[in-house]
Amino acid sequence: MIIDGKKISDIIKQEIAEEVKQIVSSGNRPPHLVAVLVGHDGASETYVAHKIRACEQCGFKSTLLRFESNIDEAELLNAIYGLNKDSEVDGFIVQLPLPDQIDEQKIIEAIDYKKDVDGFHPINVGRMSIGLPCFKSATPAGIMMLLERYNIKTEGKRCAVLGRSNIVGKPVATLMIQKAYPGNSTVTICHSATKDIKDICIDSDIIISAVGIPQFVTADMVKDGAVIIDVGTTRIKDDTRKNGYRLVGDVDFENVKDKCSFITPVPGGVGPMTIVSLMRNTLLAATHAIY
Ligand code: GUN
């Protein structure tokens, strides 16, 4: 079965919009998300535009704060300190990647963890790893929502996570080992130094791939009936498209789809769920449901 992330994300956005209606009708202002965008990277522009549009769909206020790519670190830090203090801002994100002159980790750590709706701050990452209430990173939380909405069994399953990034691989592995549903899986994290990735995958009931290499997961790596979550979003030049590119995942979708029980397409799988997780985190920030 093809997992329809677009459909699930639309349903959850509607649920969020209903909650926002109630917040506003009881006399409170709507949740407010600020997106900080440095430079004009094409993928970042697209992601941020999607986030702003999702805010509109959920009834949130949104603000796009733009800076040129030559901004220095001190100026960006000052902007973050301002957002931390601004009581009219419930949550904010700094779109990554940042230009080379800026230390990304320093920026992430400057964000007030109570407004860190991306869930990238070490306090949120640490709290998530020990199962405390926190802002969970958007993509892993979106994957959990998909597993849950499709009623996919995870307990006792073998799960291979391909990739060890701080924003997908590590946090999704953390969530998949939690004593909870979705979770309770036995997780193997594979990365560039892993030997025998194929053997690990073929033994896995669930594969979550976040390596950013098209066609990385081929049919001979997939067990019959496995669940495949494709987090890859590589842009491939395509002159037949209006925007000049198309998005491809990590999985050889055409050859894998008939072998597995569930698979997420790219686009329309995990991507829309990442955005919906950000909306949920912003709602949680606005209602002080966590901090
Ligand atoms: N760059 C790629 N994915 C993300 C994300 O989820 N949040 C932010 N801030 N930057 C990203």
Residues whose N, C-alpha, C, O or C-beta is under 5 A from the ligand:
A	BS01	GUN	I93 V94 Q95 L96 P97 D118 A138
